[in-house]
Amino acid sequence: MTDHLNLHDAMAALDEYGYEQKRSSELSQARTHAQMEKYLRSLDFNLRRLLILQEVVGKLVDEEQANLARQENIQTYKTKVINLSREYGISYDRVLEIMQQQAK
């Protein structure tokens, strides 16, 4: 009988752990505005903590936008170098060498 109770307790603990895992991973599963809002409301943050969260999220968004702009600029630069190499019939590396020489 105690084995049955221990098994029952173990199953209940695993179920509760699964629930907590699911609840704690809601943020990683949030894909829409409504899902994100539901998760944030479940945190029950006071105004001060929400303002801190807003500031941190704003900073992260700005950083991500800057990174994306940087990557786009690099890709544009690479495309221009490729086009120059095709236009003049020289290798990509040779174009870079010429550009370095011109910079000096």
C-alpha positions as CSV (number, residue, x, y, z in Angstrom):
1,M,0.0,0.0,0.0
2,T,2.8,2.4,0.8
3,D,4.4,1.7,-2.6
4,H,1.1,2.8,-4.2
5,L,1.0,6.0,-2.2
6,N,4.7,6.7,-2.9
7,L,4.0,6.1,-6.6
8,H,1.0,8.4,-6.4
9,D,3.0,11.1,-4.7
10,A,5.8,10.8,-7.2
11,M,3.3,11.1,-10.1
12,A,1.8,14.2,-8.5
13,A,5.2,15.8,-8.0
14,L,6.1,15.1,-11.6
15,D,2.8,16.6,-12.8
16,E,3.4,19.7,-10.7
17,Y,6.9,19.9,-12.0
18,G,5.6,19.7,-15.6
19,Y,3.1,22.4,-14.9
20,E,5.8,24.7,-13.4
21,Q,8.0,24.0,-16.4
22,K,5.2,24.8,-18.8
23,R,4.3,27.9,-16.9
24,S,7.9,29.1,-16.7
25,S,8.5,28.5,-20.4
26,E,5.5,30.5,-21.5
27,L,7.6,33.4,-22.3
28,S,9.7,31.4,-24.7
29,Q,6.5,30.1,-26.3
30,A,4.9,33.5,-26.7
31,R,4.7,34.5,-30.4
32,T,1.9,37.0,-30.4
33,H,1.1,40.2,-28.6
34,A,-1.7,38.6,-26.7
35,Q,0.4,35.6,-25.5
36,M,3.2,38.0,-24.4
37,E,0.7,40.2,-22.5
38,K,-0.8,37.2,-20.8
39,Y,2.6,36.0,-19.7
40,L,3.6,39.5,-18.4
41,R,0.3,39.8,-16.5
42,S,1.0,36.5,-14.9
43,L,4.2,37.9,-13.4
44,D,2.1,40.3,-11.4
45,F,4.8,43.1,-11.5
46,N,4.2,46.3,-9.8
47,L,4.6,49.6,-11.7
48,R,8.3,50.0,-10.7
49,R,9.2,46.6,-12.0
50,L,7.2,47.1,-15.2
51,L,9.1,50.4,-15.8
52,I,12.4,48.7,-15.3
53,L,11.3,45.9,-17.7
54,Q,10.2,48.5,-20.2
55,E,13.6,50.3,-20.0
56,V,15.6,47.0,-20.4
57,V,13.4,45.8,-23.3
58,G,13.8,49.2,-25.0
59,K,17.5,48.9,-24.7
60,L,17.6,45.4,-26.1
61,V,15.4,46.4,-29.0
62,D,17.7,49.4,-29.8
63,E,20.7,47.1,-29.7
64,E,19.1,44.5,-31.9
65,Q,18.0,47.2,-34.5
66,A,21.5,48.6,-34.5
67,N,22.9,45.0,-35.1
68,L,20.5,44.4,-37.9
69,A,21.4,47.8,-39.5
70,R,25.1,47.0,-39.2
71,Q,24.6,43.6,-40.8
72,E,22.7,45.2,-43.6
73,N,25.4,47.7,-44.2
74,I,28.1,45.0,-44.3
75,Q,26.0,43.0,-46.8
76,T,25.5,46.1,-49.0
77,Y,29.3,46.8,-48.8
78,K,30.1,43.2,-49.8
79,T,27.6,43.4,-52.7
80,K,29.3,46.6,-53.9
81,V,32.7,45.0,-53.8
82,I,31.4,42.0,-55.7
83,N,29.9,44.3,-58.3
84,L,33.2,46.2,-58.7
85,S,35.1,42.9,-59.1
86,R,32.7,41.8,-61.8
87,E,32.8,45.2,-63.5
88,Y,36.6,45.4,-63.7
89,G,37.1,41.6,-64.1
90,I,39.3,41.2,-61.0
91,S,39.0,39.1,-57.9
92,Y,37.1,40.2,-54.8
93,D,40.4,40.1,-52.8
94,R,42.1,42.2,-55.4
95,V,39.4,44.9,-55.1
96,L,39.9,44.9,-51.3
97,E,43.7,45.2,-51.8
98,I,43.2,48.2,-54.1
99,M,40.8,49.8,-51.7
100,Q,43.3,49.4,-48.9
101,Q,46.0,51.0,-51.0
102,Q,43.7,53.9,-51.8
103,A,43.0,54.4,-48.1
104,K,46.7,54.8,-47.3
